[in-house]
Amino acid sequence: KNEDTNTCHISFLIILIFYSRYEESMLNCCVDLEEVKKTGVTFGTVACLAKCQGLDVNAVYGSNSTVDEFRRVVKRTCTAPSSVKTQPTSFLIVSYTRKVIGQTGTGHFSPIGAYDEASDHVLVLDTARFKYGPHWLPLPLMFEALLPLDPDTGKSRGYMVLGYDGPEGVGVGGDAPLSHL
């Protein structure tokens, strides 16, 4: 449940990775959970929260990437070879500025659930269901929304691949490494 608008980052971690085993109170490792509920967290802190829960984390600030690199990561995490019959072991999370995509609010975290190569759109699975449901966005527009500076850090927002070693040992790896925070 995401009644507090400052907990979108915690909601997506629970939804994507921890839903059956964890609750918000178990994410109190990098920052105090009560402070998070008041002020929210930064991109780097979300990466830390995921790491302290045992996930592999590859995080990239938007300013350290290109739209083509972002597209490559989207394709790698949102599509799988037809021979793979296991559940996904990695998930793509974006930290973006809502205003760039024409929405109200400021910084936000959401998972990317799918990619349509024909239209070059990504499916944003918004964690603030009370405000916006799942919606498709042009990939270049989503990338633009990663670039504005977070006023709390002076750094751009970005994207991260969260993963774990699945049945075949496939985590967040791929054909090329991502930048780490």
N, C-alpha and C positions, 0 to 999 in steps of 0.2 A: 504494500500500500504506500502511495507516494503523496500523502496529504501536505507535506511540507515542501515548498518549492526549492529549497536548498539541498534536497537529498536525491536529485536525479542521478548523480554519480553512484550513490550507494544502491539505488534501485536497479540500475543496469547490471551491477556486479552480482546482485542477488538473482535477478532474472536469468542472466546468461549462464552463470557458472555455479552458483551456490544454492539455488532455490530449494533443493530438497534437503540440504544439510546445514545451512547457516541462516542466521538472522542478523539484523543490523548491528546489534551489540557486539558481535564477534569481529567487526571491522574496526575496532577501537585500537589500532596499532600505531599509525603514523601521526595521528592527530587525535585530540579529544573529540569523541563523538558528539558531545553536547555543543562544543564550539562549532563543529561542522554544521550542525542543524541551524545555528544562528547565522553563519557567514558563508557557508559553502566551502568548496575546496578548489585548488588549482589543478591544472593538468598533471604537474609533477606529483602532487599528493595522491591523486587517483592512481597513478602508476605505482606509487609506494604501497597504497592499500592493496592493490592486486598482488604485488610481489610478496607482501607479508602473509598472504593467504596461500602461498605456494604456486602461484601461476607464473608462467613464463611471460615476460612483458617486453615487447618491442614498441617503443614510443618515439614518435617523430613530431617535432614542432613543424607546423605548416610552413614557416619561413625557411626551414631547412630541407624543403622538399619541392617537387614540381608537380603540376597536374598529371603529367605522364607517370611519375613514380607512384602517385596516389592511385591512379587508375590500375597500375600493375598490382598494387597491394589489394585493392578492391577485388580485382579478378581472382587473385590467388585465394582470398579468404571467402569469397561469395560463390565461387564455382568450384567444382571438384570433377576429377576425371570420372567417366561413367563406370570405371571398374571399381571405384571405391564404394563399398557398401556399409561403411561404418558411420557413426555419427560424427559431426564436425568436432575437431579438437582445437580449433582456434576461432576467434571472433573479433570482428573489427568494431572499434569504438571511436566515435568522433567527438571532439570537443570543439564547439563552433559558436559563432556569434549569430544569434537568431535574427538580428536586424538585417544582416546581409541577404537573408533568404525571404525577407518580407514578413517576418513574424514579430510579435511583441516579445519583450524580454531582452536579456543580454546573453551571457555565456550559458551554455547548456551541454550536456553529455547525452549521447544516444548511440545505440548499436546500429550498424548497417546490416540489414537483413538479406538483401539481394542486390544483384546487378543485372540490368538489361543492356546487353552490349549493343543491340540494334539501335536503341534510342540514347545510349550512353547516360542512363539514369540509375540512381541508387535508391533503394527503399530504406527510408529512415524509420526505424521502429521507436518512435518517440516515447520516452519513459514518463512524460507528463501527459498521460491519457486524458486527463480532465481538460487539457488545453488544446492539444493537437493529437490526432490519431496517426497511425502509420501513413506515410505519404512518400511519393516519388519526387525526386529532385534531379535536375541535370547535374551530372558529376562535376563539370567545371564550376557550377555555382556552389556546390557543397565545398569544393576545394577553396574557393574564394572566401567562404565563411570561416575557414580555418586560419586565415591570415591576419585578421585584426589582433592588435595587442590586448592582452588581458591587463586591465589597469592595476591589478594587484601584484603582478609579477614583471610587467614590462616586456613579456615574451608573447609570441603568438600562441594561438591555441593549436590543436593538432589532431593526430590520430594515433591509435595504438592497437596493436594486435595482442590480444590476451589468449593464452593457450595453455594446454597441458599435454603431457604425453598420453596419447590414446592407445588403443589396442595394438596399433602397428608402430607406436613410437613416433607418430607424426604430431608435432606440436606447432610452434609458430614459425618454424623454418620454411624454406622455400628455395627458389632459384637464386636469390640474392639476399644478403642480410639487410635488415633495417637498421637505422640509427638508434642508438640507445640514449636515454636521458643521462 
